[in-house]
Amino acid sequence: MSDSALLILGEGPVLELRLNRPQSKNALDEALVNALGEALERGGSDPSVRVIVVSGAGGAFCSGVDLRSAAADLDAPERLEQRLAGFHRIVRAIAHAPQPVLAVLNGPAVGFGADLALACDLRLASPRAYFEEKFVAIGLMPDGGGTFHLPRLIGLGRALEHQLLGTRFDAERALALGLVNRLVDEASLEAEVRAVSLQIAESAPLAVRAIKRALRDGVDGTLDSALARERSGQLALLASADAREGVNAFLERRKPAFSGQ
């Protein structure tokens, strides 16, 4: 399994997808892009999976595209379009997955690696983590949803600074700006990720999925459209067995046993 560029580590309702090219700080070649996109789509369609975790091996999250493997395609527009389609498949799979997707950053998230982290629903990091999008330094721009997600997380001005100047946000700055949900020392990061994942996994899955969808869909909508989504979502949840179980457990002062029904 250690020879695979993508490790698929399943444990109950938590699916971990670990980028495993530590010699290149988990740079994405075409094979890894395709494997990650496929695994995300498969995990998203699996009703037994309640949380998806994306992490990197060897003290890095992801250093972006493997430029050595991609350089040969610079004069082949069709191949470049194929590569971009692979990146966009990953971002769409995260956004459209009904389950929350967590990024675990124990090192650099650079280029598309930063975009990959930004696409996830939550980001947990150690002090070793940092975000850097230096596309402008090589005459390029973010191509994995970074221009969409970053201003929504930290505001337009800071997003422009980050991408126009290629500035690096270290872990402390990322936490202060809201890029990172939790900053945990390196020795405790794995335990924290597990605790957060299990807390989500043990929650009512229908409610978790409805909340993710409503929040993601509501970012650019109006108040009325948000209220309409909440109304339809809540009415569906109120008719579920999980809602009845949740209310009964609360009244009986016990831990609920949610079934996803």
Order of alpha helices (4+ residues) and beta strands (2+ residues): beta-beta-alpha-beta-alpha-alpha-beta-beta-alpha-beta-beta-alpha-alpha-beta-alpha-beta-alpha-alpha-alpha-alpha
